[in-house]
Amino acid sequence: MRLMLEQVDFMILDEPTTHLDIESVEVLESLLSAFRGGFVLVSHDRQFVSHVSDRIYTLDDGLLVQL
């Protein structure tokens, strides 16, 4: 997560928790919650997504739908 230490305004994260242990996921949640920029997150980890997101979208038959 070197990008978290640099000054960036926007990040795209694709399955960032795939190979992380529970403690590392918690650290990432903390960092993303404190991040002042925006990010798009693609993940199958529903608990992680619910902890760091304020808007959730899904692709349904090719349409982007806000949940």
Secondary structure, DSSP 8 states (H G I E B T S, - for coil): -HHHHS--SEEEEESTTTT--HHHHHHHHHHHHH--SEEEEE-S-HHHHHHH-S--EEEETTEEEE-
